[in-house]
């Protein structure tokens, strides 16, 4: 990705755009930051391949639509500034445009299709960094009825959409939509909890995509025959997957645990039950990957090819995988020690 200096420049501008958006003290300033971020990400997306060019065009059109609606709503707000409060239509327009920018349901339609055409590193940026500014702006303007609909739909679509996918990119995209539902639910009650969830999600997504990028995997059937030479590697890959799904002994369960606790304290039992059920469906399609790769279609070669398993990248991947597998025990121990 960073094969020339222009890519590094665009990456810095992209980060600066998000930071401008977060630190702006007016909605117009936030819009400017989002636009700078968008225009810096487009050159990073298009790397002279047909699929990535198509993806960058789809991304540009949806983001431009969201920006136009956002700007229109902000101008409407400024016209009514003397009233010192949002009217409901303006508030709804701003909120909907930010949901579209972040890829939350029911405005998720562009997200899996854009992901399908990107490289793994660009997918990582789209799933993590590109969500920070819209989510931060959503946390400033919480419309509880609309947010509730978005939480339910994100959980549902993120779970059911991944069931019939064979592409790992689309699988990760639907997983991201499901996680967005959890982030919005954490925002519903606490402003700092969604940031904690996002940090954990970012770490787990990075460790997964680092592996997929290293071994150049794009589809489920590649996973079955990938790690014949290293059982430990296969073990760590699938533990990472289960951790991302939020299975209790692993690190990915910790942020979900905090949100479950927060929702139960606030007596939101219907929302809590629905989200946990939808997460079980996402765990089902992760388990489907793991079960087939562990139990079926396994053989060992008579010779061992060790050259690809001795690199620096492998050591980094092992450290990430170990922490995502056993990080919950470490955090729990440190909490009780200090």
N, C-alpha and C positions, 0 to 999 in steps of 0.2 A: 504493500500500500504506500509506504513512505519511500518510494523509489526516486523521488525528486523533491527539490526544495519547495515547489509550489504546493504540494500536498501538505507539507508541514505548515506552510503559511495559512492554507485554508482551514486546517485543523485548529490553529490558534484563533483565527477569526470566528470559527464555529463556537469555540468555548467562550470567547469574549461576548458573542451575541447572547448566549444563554445567561451569562453573568450580568450583562446590561439589563436584560429582561427581568431578572430576579431582583436586582437592586434599584430598579426604576421607582420613582415616587409618583408617577402618573401612568394612566393606562396607555397614553400615547407613547411614552418612553418604553413601556413593556412591549408594545406593538413593534417599535423600531428594533428592539433586541431580537424579537422573534423573526423579523424579516432578515436581519443580518445573519442569524443562525441558519435560516433556510437557504439563503443565497450562497453561503459558504459550504453547505453540505452537498449541494447539487454537483459541483465539480468533483467532489470526493466519490460520489456514487458512480459517475459514468467513467468506466475504464475501458472504453473502446470495444465492448462486447454488446451484442444485440439485446440480450436480456437486461443488462444493467442500464442501457440507454432507455429501454422501455420503462423500467422501474423508476428511473430518475424523472421521466416525464410524468408518470402517474403520481409520484410523490409531489412533484412541483404543482400539478394541477389541483390536487386535494388541499395542499397547504396554502396555495394562493386563494382558493375558495374560502378556507377557514380564516385567513388573514383579512380578506375583504369583508367578511361578515363581522369579524372582530372590530375592524376599523370603523365600519358603519355604526355598530352598536356604541363604540366609544364616542363618536361624534354626536350621536343622539343623546348620550349621557351628558356631554359637555353643553349641549343646547339647554338641557334641563338642570344645569348645575346649581342654579339658585335654590332649587327645592331641597338640595343637600341629601337626597337619597335616590337610589335607583328606582325607576318604575319596573314593574315585573317583566315587561317585554324586553327591555334593554338588558336586564340581568340575565334573562333566559338566553338571549342571543349571544352574550359574552360567554356564558357557561357552555353553551352548545358548541361554539367555535373552538373553545379550549379542549373540549372532549374530542372533537374531530382532529385537532392537532396532536393529541396524545395517542389517538388510536383506540379509545375506549368504545365499547358498544353503547348505543346502537350505531355509532359512526366508525365502525371498525373495518368496513368493507375494503378499504385500500391496503390495509396493513399486511395481511398474508401475501397478497399479490406482489407488493413492493419487495417484501422480504425474499420472495422466491428468486428474484433476479439479481440479488446482491451477493458480494463476496462475504465471507464469514466476519471479517473485521468491520465492514460497513454495517452488517446486520447487528453486530455488537453495539456500535454507536447508536443505531436506530432504536434498539431495544432499551438502552440505558440512558445515555447522555441526552438524547433528543426528547426524553420524557420529563426531564428535570424542570425546565422552564414552564411548560403548560401545567404540570401538576402543582408547582409552586403558586402559579396564578389562580388555579382552581381553589387552592386552600385559602385565598383571600376573599373569594366570593362563593360561599357554599350555599347552594340552593337545595335544601334537604329533599323535597319531593323528586326533583330531577336526578339528584345524586343517588337516591334509593333505586330508581328505575335503572340507572346506569350500572350500579353495583350488581343488581340481579341479572341484568342482561349480559354484562361482562363475564360473570361467573358461569352463566349458562352456555354462552357461545364459545367461551374459551375451553370449556369442558367438552361439549358435543362436537365442536368444529375439528378438534384434533383426533377424533375417533377413526375417521376414514382416510387419514393422511399417510402417505409413504415417504414424503419429502421431509427431511429433518428440519429444514428451514421453516416450512409451514407449521410443523409440529411445535417448534420453538416460538413461532409467532402466536399461535393459539394459546400456548402456555403463558406468554407474556400478557395476552388479553385477560386471562384468568387471574393472573397476579395483579393486574391493574384494578380488578374488582376488589381485591383484598386491600390494596393501597387506598382506594376511595373509601372503603369501609372504615379503615383506620383513621382517615381524615374526618370522618363523620363525627368522631368523639374526641380525638386528640390531634393537635397540630404537629407534635414532634414524633408521634408514633409512626406516621407514614414515612418519615425520613429514615427512621431506624429500619423499617421494612425494606425501603428502597435500597439501603446500603447492603443488607443481606442478599437481596435479590440480585444486585449488581455483582457482588462477589461470586455467587453461585452461577450466574449466567456467564461471567467471564471464564470461570474454570471449565464449564461445559464447552464453550465456543473455542477456547484455547485448544482443547482436545480435538474437536471436529476440524479445526483449521489445520492443526498439525498433521493429521492423518488424511486430510482432503476427503472427508466423508460428506455426502449430500443426501443419501437415501438409507432407509432402514436396512435393506438387504446387504449393504456394505458392512454394517456392524457385525453381522453374523460370522463373516469370514475374516474380520480385521485382525483380531488379537490372538490368533492361534499360537503365536510364539511367546506370548506373555500372559499368563493367567492373572497376575497381579494387576496388570494394566486394564484388563477386561473388568476385573473386580472393582477397581477405582472408578472407571467410567460409569458403571451402572449404579454404584453407590452415590455418585454425583447426581445422576438422574433422579434417584429416589429422594435425595436431599432437596433438590429443586422442587420436587412434587410435595414436599412437606411431610414426609413419613416421620413419626415421632422420635426415634433415637438419634436422628441426624440434625445437623445445624439448621436446615431449612424449616424445621418445625418451630424453632424458637420465636421468630416474629409472628407466625400464625398463632402460637400459644398466647402471646401478649394481646393480640387482637381478639381472640376468643374470650379471654378474660375481660377485656374492656367491654365487648358487646354484651356479655352475660351480666356484668355489673349494671349496665344501662337497660337491662330487661328487653333487649332486642333479640328474642329467642328465635323468632321465625327467620330473620335474616341470617343468624348464626347457623341454624340447622341447614338452611338452603345452601349456604356457602361451603359448609363442611361436606355435604353430599356431592356438590359439584367438584370439590377437590378430590373426592374419592374416585370420581370418573377420570380426572386427569392422572391420578395414580394408576388407574387401570391401564391407560395406554402407555405409561412408562413401564409398568410391570410387564406388559406385552412385549416390549422391546427386550427387557432384561431376561425374561423367562425363556424366550426363544433362543437368545444368544448363549445363555448358560446351559440349558438342558438339551437343546437339539443341535444337530448339525455340527458336532464337535469332533475334530481329529487332531492328532499331533504329527508334525513332520519328523522325519528321521534326522534331519539336520536343523540346527538353530541359526537363524539369521539375526545376529545381535547388533549389527551396525546402526540400525535406526533407534535402538533402545538405550544408547549410551550418551546421548547428547545432553546439553545444558537444559534444553527445553523439557526433556523428560524429567529432570530433577525438579524443575519449577512446577510441572504438572503434578508430580507426586505430592509436593508440599501442599498445593491447593486442594488436591483431592483428600489428603489426610485431614486437613482442617475442616473441609465441608462435611466429611464423614463423622469426625469425632469432636468437632468444635463445640457442640452443645455441652458435652461433659466437661470440657475445659472451662467454658464460660460459667457453668453452674458451680464448678469447684472454686473458681476465683471469686464468685459472688459470695459464697459462704465463708471464704477465707478472709475477705476484706470487708 
